[in-house]
C-alpha cells in the first residue's frame, strides 16, 4: 500500500509486480546519504549498489542492481525524506519475474515496439542526464554511452504509450 498526503491522492505506483512473489526479491537497503536528490526516483527506475547496503540511482560505470521500490522525490512525494530515514527497498528480479512499469520510470520518448514475434529486446538503464535511472532500449542494436553496459531486463510487452511489461534476464 502506498500512503500519500491528501493533496497527492492521485499518485499511482509506477512499478507493479505481476510475477514477483517467488520470482523476485525485494531487498531491504538504504539510500546512499551522498545522493543529492538531483533527479527524482520513481518506483521502477534502476538503482546501483554503492557499498554495503547502500544504493543510489544508477550512474556512469555502475552495475544495475535492481528496480527502485519507493518514490524519492518523484511527483513531489518523498516518504524517505518525510520520515527522516533512508530505509528503502530494491526489487531484484529473477529470470521469470515480470513487472509493469509506468512512465516516467521508463523513457517514453523512445519508440517502444511490442516484441509480439518473440524477439528478445533487452532493456537498459539511462546513466546520465535528466533521464538517469529510467529504462531504455539500446539504440540501433548497440549500447549508447549514456546507457548501462549491462541490461536490466527484457521487454515483454508494450501495454500502451505509458506502460510496458519488463521481465528478468534469462
Backbone torsions as a table, in degrees:
resi	resn	phi	psi	omega
1	UNK	NA	139.7	177.1
2	UNK	-104.0	128.5	-179.7
3	UNK	-109.6	121.1	-179.1
4	UNK	-127.9	162.0	174.5
5	UNK	-69.1	157.1	-175.4
6	UNK	-56.1	-35.2	-178.3
7	UNK	-74.3	-7.1	179.1
8	UNK	-117.9	23.7	-175.4
9	UNK	-63.5	-15.6	-179.1
10	UNK	-78.2	-11.0	-174.3
11	UNK	-69.6	135.4	175.3
12	UNK	-119.6	149.9	175.3
13	UNK	-62.5	138.1	179.1
14	UNK	-95.7	1.8	173.5
15	UNK	-131.0	121.8	-178.2
16	UNK	-126.1	110.8	178.2
17	UNK	-66.5	126.2	175.8
18	UNK	-99.1	-53.9	175.4
19	UNK	-124.4	90.3	-174.7
20	UNK	-142.0	-14.4	-172.4
21	UNK	-64.3	-31.8	172.7
22	UNK	-122.4	-2.4	-175.7
23	UNK	-103.3	-9.2	-179.7
24	UNK	-143.6	159.6	-177.8
25	UNK	-119.2	118.9	173.2
26	UNK	-84.1	105.7	-176.0
27	UNK	-92.9	138.3	176.8
28	UNK	-80.7	122.8	-178.0
29	UNK	-139.9	-179.8	176.8
30	UNK	-126.3	137.7	174.8
31	UNK	-68.5	128.4	-178.3
32	UNK	-56.5	126.7	180.0
33	UNK	-60.4	-18.9	178.2
34	UNK	-75.3	-14.1	179.2
35	UNK	-65.6	124.6	-174.0
36	UNK	-95.0	6.5	178.5
37	UNK	59.7	30.7	-179.5
38	UNK	-71.1	-24.7	176.8
39	UNK	-128.0	127.9	177.2
40	UNK	-62.5	141.4	176.7
41	UNK	-104.6	123.1	175.8
42	UNK	-103.0	149.1	173.6
43	UNK	-55.1	132.2	-178.0
44	UNK	105.1	-16.8	175.0
45	UNK	-73.9	162.9	-171.6
46	UNK	-93.8	131.6	176.8
47	UNK	-108.7	157.1	176.1
48	UNK	-128.2	147.4	175.1
49	UNK	-77.3	137.8	174.8
50	UNK	-99.4	-51.7	174.4
51	UNK	-164.7	150.7	179.7
52	UNK	52.1	-123.8	179.8
53	UNK	-102.4	19.6	-179.3
54	UNK	-94.2	138.5	177.4
55	UNK	-128.7	160.3	176.1
56	UNK	-148.2	166.5	175.0
57	UNK	-63.6	134.2	-173.6
58	UNK	-57.8	141.5	177.9
59	UNK	-131.4	-174.8	-179.8
60	UNK	-56.8	140.6	176.6
61	UNK	62.4	22.0	176.2
62	UNK	-107.6	154.1	-178.6
63	UNK	-95.5	130.4	178.0
64	UNK	-60.1	136.8	179.3
65	UNK	-106.8	-39.9	-179.2
66	UNK	169.9	-170.1	-176.9
67	UNK	-96.8	134.7	176.5
68	UNK	-60.3	138.4	179.5
69	UNK	-99.6	-17.5	-174.7
70	UNK	-124.7	159.6	171.1
71	UNK	-75.9	141.3	169.8
72	UNK	-135.3	80.2	178.5
73	UNK	90.8	-10.8	178.8
74	UNK	-67.7	137.0	-177.4
75	UNK	58.7	24.9	179.7
76	UNK	72.6	17.7	-176.3
77	UNK	-117.1	119.8	-178.0
78	UNK	-140.0	79.6	-177.3
79	UNK	-62.1	-28.5	178.5
80	UNK	-64.9	-43.9	179.3
81	UNK	-69.3	-37.7	-179.0
82	UNK	-60.7	-39.5	-177.7
83	UNK	-96.7	-7.5	176.1
84	UNK	74.4	24.1	179.3
85	UNK	-127.6	136.9	-178.7
86	UNK	-89.3	11.9	179.8
87	UNK	-70.0	131.9	179.4
88	UNK	-149.1	-166.7	178.9
89	UNK	-142.2	155.2	175.4
90	UNK	-131.7	132.3	176.6
91	UNK	-86.7	121.5	176.2
92	UNK	-107.9	106.3	-173.1
93	UNK	-79.5	143.8	169.7
94	UNK	-87.8	179.9	-175.3
95	UNK	-61.7	-31.4	-177.0
96	UNK	-104.7	13.4	177.0
97	UNK	-76.1	150.0	176.4
98	UNK	-140.0	137.7	179.8
99	UNK	-134.1	140.6	165.8
100	UNK	-86.6	134.8	179.2
101	UNK	-123.5	127.0	180.0
102	UNK	-102.6	147.7	172.5
103	UNK	-63.4	142.3	14.5
104	UNK	-96.4	21.6	179.0
105	UNK	-77.2	-9.2	173.1
106	UNK	-131.4	160.3	-177.5
107	UNK	-76.3	95.8	-177.3
108	UNK	-82.5	5.9	173.7
109	UNK	-86.9	-14.4	176.9
110	UNK	-79.0	159.0	176.2
111	UNK	-85.4	92.8	178.3
112	UNK	-84.1	116.7	-178.5
113	UNK	-111.9	130.1	-178.7
114	UNK	-61.5	126.7	178.9
115	UNK	-82.0	53.8	-174.9
116	UNK	-62.0	-23.2	-178.6
117	UNK	-84.2	4.6	178.8
118	UNK	89.2	-0.4	177.8
119	UNK	-63.5	132.0	179.6
120	UNK	-82.8	121.6	176.2
121	UNK	-113.7	119.2	-179.7
122	UNK	-82.3	145.7	-180.0
123	UNK	-111.2	136.4	-178.4
124	UNK	-119.4	179.5	176.4
125	UNK	-115.7	138.9	173.4
126	UNK	-73.7	133.6	-173.8
127	UNK	-110.8	1.9	-178.4
128	UNK	-149.3	160.3	175.6
129	UNK	79.0	-167.0	-177.0
130	UNK	-71.8	-17.1	177.7
131	UNK	-90.5	5.8	-176.8
132	UNK	-50.3	130.9	178.0
133	UNK	90.6	-17.6	-179.4
134	UNK	-73.4	152.6	175.4
135	UNK	-75.6	143.3	-179.2
136	UNK	-151.8	160.5	174.6
137	UNK	-93.0	155.8	173.6
138	UNK	-68.2	148.1	-179.7
139	UNK	-95.7	131.9	178.4
140	UNK	53.7	34.0	177.0
141	UNK	77.7	-0.3	177.7
142	UNK	-122.8	161.2	-179.1
143	UNK	-88.7	121.5	179.6
144	UNK	-72.4	164.2	-176.9
145	UNK	-68.1	-24.9	179.6
146	UNK	-94.3	17.3	178.3
147	UNK	-117.6	145.5	179.8
148	UNK	-57.0	144.9	179.9
149	UNK	-68.5	-29.2	-179.6
150	UNK	-107.7	140.2	177.2
151	UNK	-69.7	158.0	178.4
152	UNK	-109.7	-10.9	-179.6
153	UNK	177.3	-169.9	178.9
154	UNK	-121.7	140.4	174.5
155	UNK	-77.7	120.0	-179.3
156	UNK	-100.1	-36.0	-175.8
157	UNK	-160.8	145.1	170.6
158	UNK	-104.6	105.2	-175.7
159	UNK	-77.0	-39.4	179.1
160	UNK	-164.5	-177.7	179.4
161	UNK	-66.1	-18.5	-178.0
162	UNK	-118.8	11.7	-179.7
163	UNK	-148.8	130.0	175.9
164	UNK	-126.8	162.5	173.2
165	UNK	-116.4	126.4	-176.8
166	UNK	-119.1	139.5	177.5
167	UNK	-114.1	165.8	177.3
168	UNK	-70.7	167.8	178.8
169	UNK	-77.2	147.3	178.3
170	UNK	-80.4	NA	NA
